[in-house]
Amino acid sequence: MIIGLPKESRQDECRVALTPEAIKKLCKKGFQIRVERLAGEKAGFPDSAYQMDGVELVDSESVWRSDILLKVHRPSETEMPRMKKGSLLVSLMEPYLRDGFFEKLASQGVDSVSMELIPRTSRAQSMDVLSSQANIAGYRAVLEAASHYGRFLPLMMTSAGSSKPAKVMILGVGVAGLQAIATAKRMGAVVEAYDIRADVREQIQSLGAKVVDLDVGEEGSGQGGYAKELSEEGKKKQQALLTERLKKCDVIISTANIPGRRAPILISEEAVQGMRPGSVIVDMAAANGGNCPLSEPDRIVVKYGVKIIGWVNYPSLVPTDSSHFYANNLVSLLSLMVEDQAGKPEIRYNLEDDIINAALVTYQGQVRLKK
């Protein structure tokens, strides 16, 4: 059975789905690997790093004829027709778009696994791409804020004078938010954090940040550890209570997202107007509408003297480690799906397994994704 590793075609994507270390693990399971030339170059893995037994460096046409295709992002319109019937595609699939992508895969007879749909359970932790990449994103977002903030983050005392530590607010305390708290604390900032889910309070405090309590009259915990969307009244209360608090911040890092929905507005235009010129907002939800209505995807804009950073792919800014984590997630998933048949690996679709049942989107010409 042949695994294909195509080069990522999406603009500004520097990650690669498999690292040389991960490929060694797959070769031990009996897989043959086709690697498209230059697939890992942007991630810091030259073609020479993939030259080992069981691996063949090939052109783009050859890699798409593999039995299993492993990618970071789903294939483009021009790449989709290259996949053969009966093959398996595993990647981030953007399952909430509902744009006909999965119907096209099913019509081609391509089975597919969406890495976003891996359940966030203890058993699936080693395959949880959203967590592994969000961890990196939270770290990188703080570095981005620090590089654009015109002052020190920590308290600095010198013979030439001293500076107060920056006041950093983290909005949304999922995996990215927790890592942002930890990173900002390590850099010496004074950190506060807010989340509508009451059960994250202890996690915030364990990292040394102050919990921001806002009484919006609702509890925001949803299924699978995610936040749920507040009512319209709850949103208005939340925004009003946050606005005055945010005006006092030097740096705001917002991470709040609701799967399949527009990101909630947490940073109002009034709040931005009230912030000190030179302050920084990192809107990590910019790709999904933004937690700030003034943010723009993949741009840095200045509004009322405040820098608003809207990068949408932070893991790509740390491509070597992001690729390493992502590849390990894929190896863990394949280990669950692979059976040894007379010394050769075979994919087994065990639909009674909760992980495979949740993440298998197209199978045997049918779309399994629930509407």
C-alpha positions as CSV (number, residue, x, y, z in Angstrom):
1,M,0.0,0.0,0.0
2,I,1.4,3.4,-1.1
3,I,1.1,6.6,0.9
4,G,1.5,9.9,-1.1
5,L,2.8,13.1,0.4
6,P,1.9,16.0,-2.0
7,K,3.4,19.5,-1.7
8,E,0.9,21.9,-0.2
9,S,-0.5,24.2,-2.9
10,R,-2.3,26.7,-0.7
11,Q,-0.7,30.1,-0.7
12,D,1.5,30.9,2.4
13,E,1.2,27.4,3.8
14,C,4.7,26.3,4.9
15,R,3.7,23.1,6.8
16,V,4.0,19.6,5.4
17,A,1.8,16.6,6.4
18,L,4.7,14.1,7.1
19,T,8.2,14.7,8.4
20,P,11.1,12.3,7.8
21,E,10.7,11.0,11.3
22,A,7.0,10.2,10.8
23,I,7.8,8.5,7.5
24,K,10.2,6.2,9.2
25,K,7.4,5.0,11.5
26,L,5.1,4.4,8.6
27,C,7.8,2.5,6.6
28,K,8.2,0.2,9.7
29,K,4.5,-0.7,9.3
30,G,5.1,-1.8,5.8
31,F,4.0,1.2,3.8
32,Q,5.7,2.5,0.7
33,I,5.9,6.3,0.6
34,R,5.8,8.6,-2.4
35,V,7.0,12.2,-1.6
36,E,6.5,15.0,-4.1
37,R,9.7,16.8,-4.7
38,L,10.1,19.9,-2.5
39,A,7.1,19.0,-0.4
40,G,8.9,19.6,2.9
41,E,11.2,22.4,1.8
42,K,9.3,25.3,3.4
43,A,9.0,23.4,6.6
44,G,12.8,22.9,6.9
45,F,12.9,19.4,5.4
46,P,14.8,19.2,2.1
47,D,14.4,16.3,-0.3
48,S,17.6,14.8,1.0
49,A,15.9,14.3,4.4
50,Y,13.4,12.0,2.8
51,Q,15.8,9.8,1.0
52,M,15.6,6.5,2.8
53,D,14.5,2.9,2.1
54,G,10.8,2.7,1.2
55,V,10.6,6.3,0.0
56,E,10.4,7.5,-3.6
57,L,10.7,11.1,-4.6
58,V,8.2,11.7,-7.4
59,D,6.6,14.4,-9.5
60,S,3.1,15.8,-8.8
61,E,1.2,13.5,-11.1
62,S,2.7,10.3,-9.6
63,V,2.0,11.3,-5.9
64,W,-1.7,11.8,-6.5
65,R,-2.0,8.2,-7.8
66,S,-1.2,6.8,-4.3
67,D,-3.5,4.6,-2.3
68,I,-3.5,7.0,0.7
69,L,-3.0,10.8,0.4
70,L,-1.9,12.7,3.5
71,K,-2.2,16.5,3.4
72,V,-2.5,19.6,5.6
73,H,-5.2,21.2,3.6
74,R,-7.9,19.7,1.4
75,P,-7.1,19.4,-2.3
76,S,-7.7,22.3,-4.7
77,E,-10.2,22.1,-7.6
78,T,-7.3,21.2,-9.9
79,E,-5.9,18.5,-7.6
80,M,-9.1,16.7,-6.8
81,P,-9.5,14.9,-10.2
82,R,-6.0,13.4,-9.8
83,M,-7.1,11.1,-7.0
84,K,-8.0,7.6,-8.0
85,K,-11.2,5.7,-7.1
86,G,-10.9,3.8,-3.9
87,S,-8.1,5.9,-2.5
88,L,-8.2,7.5,1.0
89,L,-7.6,11.2,1.7
90,V,-6.7,12.4,5.2
91,S,-6.4,16.2,5.8
92,L,-8.0,19.2,7.3
93,M,-11.2,19.4,5.3
94,E,-13.1,22.6,6.5
95,P,-16.2,20.5,7.0
96,Y,-18.4,23.4,8.0
97,L,-18.2,25.1,4.6
98,R,-20.9,22.9,2.9
99,D,-19.7,23.9,-0.5
100,G,-20.1,20.6,-2.3
101,F,-16.5,19.5,-1.8
102,F,-17.5,16.2,-0.1
103,E,-20.1,15.4,-2.8
104,K,-17.4,15.7,-5.4
105,L,-15.1,13.4,-3.4
106,A,-17.9,10.8,-3.0
107,S,-18.7,10.9,-6.7
108,Q,-15.0,10.1,-7.4
109,G,-15.2,7.1,-5.1
110,V,-12.6,8.7,-2.7
111,D,-12.9,7.9,1.0
112,S,-11.9,10.7,3.3
113,V,-11.2,11.5,6.9
114,S,-11.5,15.1,8.2
115,M,-9.0,15.8,10.9
116,E,-11.2,18.5,12.4
117,L,-13.8,15.9,13.3
118,I,-11.6,13.8,15.5
119,P,-13.4,13.6,18.8
120,R,-11.8,15.6,21.6
121,T,-11.7,12.7,24.0
122,S,-8.8,11.2,26.1
123,R,-8.5,8.2,23.7
124,A,-8.2,10.5,20.7
125,Q,-5.7,13.0,22.2
126,S,-2.7,11.7,20.2
127,M,-4.7,12.4,17.0
128,D,-6.2,15.7,18.0
129,V,-4.8,18.1,15.3
130,L,-6.9,21.0,16.4
131,S,-5.3,20.9,19.8
132,S,-1.8,20.4,18.6
133,Q,-2.0,23.2,16.1
134,A,-3.9,25.6,18.4
135,N,-1.1,25.1,21.0
136,I,1.4,26.4,18.6
137,A,-0.9,29.2,17.4
138,G,-1.4,30.5,21.0
139,Y,2.4,30.6,21.5
140,R,3.0,32.3,18.2
141,A,0.2,34.9,18.7
142,V,1.9,36.2,21.8
143,L,5.2,36.6,19.9
144,E,3.4,38.4,17.2
145,A,1.9,40.8,19.8
146,A,5.2,41.4,21.4
147,S,6.9,42.2,18.1
148,H,4.3,44.8,17.2
149,Y,3.9,46.3,20.7
150,G,6.1,49.4,21.0
151,R,7.0,48.7,24.6
152,F,8.3,45.9,26.8
153,L,6.0,43.1,28.0
154,P,7.8,42.6,31.3
155,L,8.7,45.0,34.0
156,M,12.1,46.5,33.1
157,M,14.3,48.4,35.4
158,T,17.6,49.9,34.3
159,S,19.8,52.8,35.2
160,A,18.1,54.8,32.5
161,G,14.7,54.3,34.1
162,S,12.0,51.6,34.3
163,S,8.8,50.5,32.5
164,K,5.7,48.9,33.8
165,P,4.7,45.4,32.6
166,A,2.1,45.3,29.9
167,K,-1.5,44.4,30.7
168,V,-2.4,41.5,28.5
169,M,-6.0,40.2,28.1
170,I,-6.7,36.7,26.6
171,L,-10.3,36.3,25.3
172,G,-11.3,32.7,24.9
173,V,-9.5,30.0,27.0
174,G,-9.3,26.9,24.8
175,V,-6.0,25.3,23.9
176,A,-4.8,28.4,22.1
177,G,-5.9,30.7,24.9
178,L,-4.2,28.6,27.6
179,Q,-0.9,28.5,25.7
180,A,-1.2,32.3,25.1
181,I,-1.6,32.8,28.9
182,A,1.4,30.6,29.6
183,T,3.6,32.3,27.0
184,A,2.6,35.9,28.1
185,K,3.3,35.0,31.7
186,R,6.7,33.6,30.8
187,M,7.4,36.9,29.1
188,G,6.6,38.8,32.2
189,A,3.3,40.4,31.3
190,V,0.4,41.0,33.7
191,V,-2.2,38.6,32.3
192,E,-6.0,38.5,32.6
193,A,-8.3,36.0,30.8
194,Y,-12.0,35.7,30.1
195,D,-14.1,32.8,28.9
196,I,-17.9,32.2,29.0
197,R,-17.3,28.7,30.3
198,A,-17.2,28.6,34.1
199,D,-15.2,25.3,34.1
200,V,-12.0,26.9,32.7
201,R,-11.6,29.1,35.8
202,E,-9.2,26.7,37.5
203,Q,-7.1,26.3,34.4
204,I,-6.7,30.1,34.1
205,Q,-5.6,30.4,37.7
206,S,-3.2,27.5,37.5
207,L,-1.2,29.4,34.9
208,G,-1.0,32.5,37.1
209,A,-3.5,34.7,35.3
210,K,-6.4,36.6,36.8
211,V,-9.9,35.4,35.9
212,V,-12.2,38.1,34.5
213,D,-15.7,37.5,35.8
214,L,-18.6,38.9,33.8
215,D,-22.2,38.1,34.7
216,V,-24.0,37.7,31.4
217,G,-26.8,35.6,32.9
218,E,-25.9,32.5,30.9
219,E,-23.4,29.5,31.1
220,G,-21.4,29.1,27.9
221,S,-20.2,25.5,28.0
222,G,-21.2,23.4,24.9
223,Q,-20.6,19.9,23.7
224,G,-17.1,18.4,23.4
225,G,-15.5,21.1,25.6
226,Y,-16.4,23.9,23.1
227,A,-18.2,27.1,24.0
228,K,-21.7,27.4,22.8
229,E,-23.3,30.5,21.3
230,L,-24.9,32.9,23.7
231,S,-28.4,34.4,23.2
232,E,-28.7,37.8,21.6
233,E,-29.3,39.3,25.0
234,G,-26.3,37.5,26.4
235,K,-24.1,38.8,23.6
236,K,-25.2,42.4,24.3
237,K,-24.5,42.1,28.0
238,Q,-21.1,40.4,27.3
239,Q,-20.0,43.1,24.9
240,A,-21.1,46.0,27.2
241,L,-19.3,44.5,30.2
242,L,-16.1,43.7,28.2
243,T,-15.9,47.1,26.5
244,E,-14.8,49.1,29.6
245,R,-12.5,46.4,30.7
246,L,-10.7,46.1,27.3
247,K,-10.0,49.9,27.2
248,K,-7.5,49.4,29.9
249,C,-5.5,46.7,28.1
250,D,-2.2,47.1,26.3
251,V,-2.4,43.8,24.4
252,I,-5.5,41.8,23.6
253,I,-5.3,38.3,22.2
254,S,-8.7,36.9,21.1
255,T,-9.2,33.2,20.3
256,A,-13.0,32.8,20.6
257,N,-14.5,30.6,17.9
258,I,-17.7,28.5,17.7
259,P,-17.4,25.6,15.2
260,G,-19.5,26.2,12.1
261,R,-20.6,29.7,13.2
262,R,-19.3,33.2,12.8
263,A,-16.9,34.2,15.6
264,P,-18.5,36.2,18.4
265,I,-17.9,39.9,18.5
266,L,-16.0,40.5,21.8
267,I,-13.9,43.6,21.0
268,S,-16.3,46.4,20.0
269,E,-15.2,49.4,18.0
270,E,-15.9,51.5,21.1
271,A,-13.4,49.4,23.0
272,V,-10.7,49.9,20.3
273,Q,-11.4,53.7,20.4
274,G,-10.8,53.7,24.1
275,M,-7.4,51.8,24.0
276,R,-4.2,53.7,24.3
277,P,-2.5,54.4,21.0
278,G,0.2,51.9,20.3
279,S,-1.8,49.0,21.8
280,V,-2.1,45.7,19.9
281,I,-5.0,43.4,19.2
282,V,-4.3,39.9,17.8
283,D,-7.6,38.6,16.5
284,M,-7.1,34.9,16.0
285,A,-10.6,34.5,14.8
286,A,-10.1,36.8,11.8
287,A,-10.6,33.9,9.4
288,N,-14.0,33.3,10.8
289,G,-15.4,36.8,10.8
290,G,-13.2,38.1,13.7
291,N,-13.8,38.8,17.4
292,C,-13.2,42.4,16.4
293,P,-15.3,44.0,13.6
294,L,-12.3,46.1,12.6
295,S,-10.0,43.2,11.9
296,E,-9.2,42.0,8.4
297,P,-8.0,38.5,7.4
298,D,-4.3,38.2,6.8
299,R,-3.7,41.9,7.3
300,I,-2.4,44.3,9.9
301,V,-4.6,47.4,10.1
302,V,-4.3,50.4,12.4
303,K,-7.5,51.8,13.8
304,Y,-7.7,54.7,16.3
305,G,-3.9,54.2,16.8
306,V,-4.3,50.5,17.7
307,K,-2.7,47.8,15.6
308,I,-5.1,44.9,14.8
309,I,-3.4,41.8,13.6
310,G,-5.5,39.4,11.5
311,W,-3.2,36.5,10.5
312,V,-5.2,33.4,9.9
313,N,-2.5,30.7,9.9
314,Y,-0.2,30.9,12.9
315,P,1.0,27.3,12.8
316,S,2.5,28.0,9.4
317,L,4.7,30.7,11.0
318,V,6.3,27.9,13.1
319,P,6.4,25.3,10.3
320,T,8.9,22.8,11.5
321,D,7.4,22.1,14.9
322,S,3.8,22.4,13.5
323,S,4.6,19.8,10.8
324,H,6.2,17.6,13.5
325,F,3.1,17.7,15.6
326,Y,0.7,17.3,12.7
327,A,2.6,14.3,11.3
328,N,2.5,12.6,14.7
329,N,-1.3,13.1,14.8
330,L,-1.6,11.4,11.4
331,V,0.6,8.5,12.4
332,S,-1.5,7.9,15.4
333,L,-4.7,7.9,13.3
334,L,-3.3,5.5,10.8
335,S,-2.1,3.2,13.5
336,L,-5.7,2.9,14.6
337,M,-6.9,2.2,11.1
338,V,-4.2,-0.2,9.9
339,E,-4.2,-3.9,10.2
340,D,-1.4,-6.3,9.2
341,Q,-2.5,-8.7,6.5
342,A,0.2,-11.3,5.8
343,G,2.9,-8.8,6.5
344,K,1.3,-6.0,4.5
345,P,-0.7,-3.0,5.9
346,E,-4.3,-2.7,5.0
347,I,-6.8,0.0,6.0
348,R,-9.8,-1.1,8.0
349,Y,-12.8,1.1,8.3
350,N,-14.2,0.1,11.7
351,L,-17.4,2.1,11.9
352,E,-18.0,0.9,15.4
353,D,-14.9,2.8,16.6
354,D,-16.1,6.2,17.8
355,I,-13.1,8.0,16.3
356,I,-13.3,6.6,12.8
357,N,-17.1,6.9,12.9
358,A,-16.9,10.6,13.7
359,A,-14.1,11.6,11.3
360,L,-14.9,9.4,8.2
361,V,-16.7,11.9,6.0
362,T,-17.0,10.1,2.6
363,Y,-17.1,6.3,2.3
364,Q,-18.0,3.9,-0.5
365,G,-19.4,6.7,-2.6
366,Q,-21.5,8.3,0.1
367,V,-21.2,11.5,2.2
368,R,-21.5,10.6,5.9
369,L,-21.2,14.1,7.3
370,K,-24.3,15.0,9.2
371,K,-26.0,18.2,8.1
